[in-house]
């Protein structure tokens, strides 16, 4: 996972590459990996954390897609 692809907001660290998004709650041992469609691939948030993960994915996905688009644009320049 590229170190430059990190966004931290409200104590939630979000990292991404071309295929997945990793969500980590700062100060807690909770991490989840979601694919580009929002499917949870792995999670330590537990069943009760799934609604939050889907909410966070929906909130962050448009921004991350825009970042990915910018990265591709510069890579092809």
Secondary structure, DSSP 8 states (H G I E B T S, - for coil): --TTSEEEETTEEEEE-SSEEEEEETTTTEEEEEETT--EEEESS-GGGHHHHHHHHHHHHHHHHHHHHHHHHHHT-
